Amino acid sequence: LTDVYSSSPALGRYFRSAQVVYFSNESATVFYQLEFSVPPSTEGFMENMMNPEFIRNVLRQNIYDEE
């Protein structure tokens, strides 16, 4: 995750860390926490760049690119 988000053109400059919060071998489930350092309030920044769907799509795109 660290490589994915730190090298992202859209999020790389804001990314600070990734941490696994929970991992289960039984169900192949991982919960993780991402930390970003965001600039002072900018019009639409939190709604667009820090939108959970947008952040998930950065990871999805990386997975697709590796296939």
PyMOL CGO cylinders between C-alpha atoms (Angstrom):
from pymol import cmd
from pymol.cgo import CYLINDER

trace = [
    CYLINDER, 0.00, 0.00, 0.00, 2.83, 2.37, 0.82, 0.3, 1, 1, 1, 1, 1, 1,
    CYLINDER, 2.83, 2.37, 0.82, 4.26, 2.02, -2.70, 0.3, 1, 1, 1, 1, 1, 1,
    CYLINDER, 4.26, 2.02, -2.70, 0.86, 2.35, -4.34, 0.3, 1, 1, 1, 1, 1, 1,
    CYLINDER, 0.86, 2.35, -4.34, -0.12, 5.58, -2.62, 0.3, 1, 1, 1, 1, 1, 1,
    CYLINDER, -0.12, 5.58, -2.62, 3.30, 7.22, -2.40, 0.3, 1, 1, 1, 1, 1, 1,
    CYLINDER, 3.30, 7.22, -2.40, 3.79, 6.77, -6.16, 0.3, 1, 1, 1, 1, 1, 1,
    CYLINDER, 3.79, 6.77, -6.16, 0.27, 7.89, -7.09, 0.3, 1, 1, 1, 1, 1, 1,
    CYLINDER, 0.27, 7.89, -7.09, 0.31, 11.04, -9.25, 0.3, 1, 1, 1, 1, 1, 1,
    CYLINDER, 0.31, 11.04, -9.25, -2.95, 12.17, -7.62, 0.3, 1, 1, 1, 1, 1, 1,
    CYLINDER, -2.95, 12.17, -7.62, -2.27, 11.31, -3.97, 0.3, 1, 1, 1, 1, 1, 1,
    CYLINDER, -2.27, 11.31, -3.97, 1.49, 10.81, -3.62, 0.3, 1, 1, 1, 1, 1, 1,
    CYLINDER, 1.49, 10.81, -3.62, 2.29, 14.28, -2.31, 0.3, 1, 1, 1, 1, 1, 1,
    CYLINDER, 2.29, 14.28, -2.31, -0.35, 13.95, 0.43, 0.3, 1, 1, 1, 1, 1, 1,
    CYLINDER, -0.35, 13.95, 0.43, 0.30, 10.35, 1.48, 0.3, 1, 1, 1, 1, 1, 1,
    CYLINDER, 0.30, 10.35, 1.48, 2.07, 9.79, 4.81, 0.3, 1, 1, 1, 1, 1, 1,
    CYLINDER, 2.07, 9.79, 4.81, 1.62, 6.16, 5.91, 0.3, 1, 1, 1, 1, 1, 1,
    CYLINDER, 1.62, 6.16, 5.91, -0.34, 2.92, 5.69, 0.3, 1, 1, 1, 1, 1, 1,
    CYLINDER, -0.34, 2.92, 5.69, -0.93, 0.57, 8.58, 0.3, 1, 1, 1, 1, 1, 1,
    CYLINDER, -0.93, 0.57, 8.58, -2.64, -2.81, 8.77, 0.3, 1, 1, 1, 1, 1, 1,
    CYLINDER, -2.64, -2.81, 8.77, -5.25, -2.67, 11.51, 0.3, 1, 1, 1, 1, 1, 1,
    CYLINDER, -5.25, -2.67, 11.51, -6.64, -6.21, 11.14, 0.3, 1, 1, 1, 1, 1, 1,
    CYLINDER, -6.64, -6.21, 11.14, -5.69, -9.23, 9.06, 0.3, 1, 1, 1, 1, 1, 1,
    CYLINDER, -5.69, -9.23, 9.06, -7.50, -12.57, 8.73, 0.3, 1, 1, 1, 1, 1, 1,
    CYLINDER, -7.50, -12.57, 8.73, -6.07, -15.55, 6.87, 0.3, 1, 1, 1, 1, 1, 1,
    CYLINDER, -6.07, -15.55, 6.87, -9.39, -17.37, 7.12, 0.3, 1, 1, 1, 1, 1, 1,
    CYLINDER, -9.39, -17.37, 7.12, -11.42, -14.88, 5.13, 0.3, 1, 1, 1, 1, 1, 1,
    CYLINDER, -11.42, -14.88, 5.13, -8.58, -13.08, 3.30, 0.3, 1, 1, 1, 1, 1, 1,
    CYLINDER, -8.58, -13.08, 3.30, -9.72, -9.84, 4.92, 0.3, 1, 1, 1, 1, 1, 1,
    CYLINDER, -9.72, -9.84, 4.92, -7.48, -6.87, 5.64, 0.3, 1, 1, 1, 1, 1, 1,
    CYLINDER, -7.48, -6.87, 5.64, -8.48, -3.62, 7.29, 0.3, 1, 1, 1, 1, 1, 1,
    CYLINDER, -8.48, -3.62, 7.29, -5.96, -0.85, 6.93, 0.3, 1, 1, 1, 1, 1, 1,
    CYLINDER, -5.96, -0.85, 6.93, -5.60, 2.77, 7.89, 0.3, 1, 1, 1, 1, 1, 1,
    CYLINDER, -5.60, 2.77, 7.89, -4.20, 5.34, 5.50, 0.3, 1, 1, 1, 1, 1, 1,
    CYLINDER, -4.20, 5.34, 5.50, -2.79, 8.65, 6.70, 0.3, 1, 1, 1, 1, 1, 1,
    CYLINDER, -2.79, 8.65, 6.70, -2.71, 11.72, 4.48, 0.3, 1, 1, 1, 1, 1, 1,
    CYLINDER, -2.71, 11.72, 4.48, -1.50, 15.22, 5.18, 0.3, 1, 1, 1, 1, 1, 1,
    CYLINDER, -1.50, 15.22, 5.18, -3.96, 17.55, 3.52, 0.3, 1, 1, 1, 1, 1, 1,
    CYLINDER, -3.96, 17.55, 3.52, -3.46, 21.23, 2.69, 0.3, 1, 1, 1, 1, 1, 1,
    CYLINDER, -3.46, 21.23, 2.69, -5.45, 23.97, 4.39, 0.3, 1, 1, 1, 1, 1, 1,
    CYLINDER, -5.45, 23.97, 4.39, -9.04, 24.09, 3.27, 0.3, 1, 1, 1, 1, 1, 1,
    CYLINDER, -9.04, 24.09, 3.27, -9.18, 24.18, -0.51, 0.3, 1, 1, 1, 1, 1, 1,
    CYLINDER, -9.18, 24.18, -0.51, -12.41, 24.37, -2.47, 0.3, 1, 1, 1, 1, 1, 1,
    CYLINDER, -12.41, 24.37, -2.47, -13.64, 20.83, -3.05, 0.3, 1, 1, 1, 1, 1, 1,
    CYLINDER, -13.64, 20.83, -3.05, -10.39, 19.12, -2.01, 0.3, 1, 1, 1, 1, 1, 1,
    CYLINDER, -10.39, 19.12, -2.01, -11.86, 16.90, 0.71, 0.3, 1, 1, 1, 1, 1, 1,
    CYLINDER, -11.86, 16.90, 0.71, -14.97, 16.09, -1.32, 0.3, 1, 1, 1, 1, 1, 1,
    CYLINDER, -14.97, 16.09, -1.32, -13.00, 15.12, -4.44, 0.3, 1, 1, 1, 1, 1, 1,
    CYLINDER, -13.00, 15.12, -4.44, -9.41, 14.07, -3.66, 0.3, 1, 1, 1, 1, 1, 1,
    CYLINDER, -9.41, 14.07, -3.66, -10.06, 12.57, -0.23, 0.3, 1, 1, 1, 1, 1, 1,
    CYLINDER, -10.06, 12.57, -0.23, -13.30, 10.91, -1.27, 0.3, 1, 1, 1, 1, 1, 1,
    CYLINDER, -13.30, 10.91, -1.27, -13.15, 7.25, -0.08, 0.3, 1, 1, 1, 1, 1, 1,
    CYLINDER, -13.15, 7.25, -0.08, -14.25, 6.02, -3.51, 0.3, 1, 1, 1, 1, 1, 1,
    CYLINDER, -14.25, 6.02, -3.51, -11.47, 7.97, -5.23, 0.3, 1, 1, 1, 1, 1, 1,
    CYLINDER, -11.47, 7.97, -5.23, -8.90, 6.57, -2.79, 0.3, 1, 1, 1, 1, 1, 1,
    CYLINDER, -8.90, 6.57, -2.79, -10.15, 3.00, -3.39, 0.3, 1, 1, 1, 1, 1, 1,
    CYLINDER, -10.15, 3.00, -3.39, -9.99, 3.56, -7.14, 0.3, 1, 1, 1, 1, 1, 1,
    CYLINDER, -9.99, 3.56, -7.14, -6.30, 4.46, -6.92, 0.3, 1, 1, 1, 1, 1, 1,
    CYLINDER, -6.30, 4.46, -6.92, -5.69, 1.03, -5.38, 0.3, 1, 1, 1, 1, 1, 1,
    CYLINDER, -5.69, 1.03, -5.38, -7.97, -0.70, -7.90, 0.3, 1, 1, 1, 1, 1, 1,
    CYLINDER, -7.97, -0.70, -7.90, -6.19, 0.93, -10.81, 0.3, 1, 1, 1, 1, 1, 1,
    CYLINDER, -6.19, 0.93, -10.81, -2.84, -0.23, -9.47, 0.3, 1, 1, 1, 1, 1, 1,
    CYLINDER, -2.84, -0.23, -9.47, -4.13, -3.80, -9.23, 0.3, 1, 1, 1, 1, 1, 1,
    CYLINDER, -4.13, -3.80, -9.23, -5.49, -3.67, -12.80, 0.3, 1, 1, 1, 1, 1, 1,
    CYLINDER, -5.49, -3.67, -12.80, -2.21, -2.23, -14.08, 0.3, 1, 1, 1, 1, 1, 1,
    CYLINDER, -2.21, -2.23, -14.08, -0.26, -5.14, -12.58, 0.3, 1, 1, 1, 1, 1, 1,
    CYLINDER, -0.26, -5.14, -12.58, -2.45, -7.82, -14.21, 0.3, 1, 1, 1, 1, 1, 1,
]
cmd.load_cgo(trace, "trace")
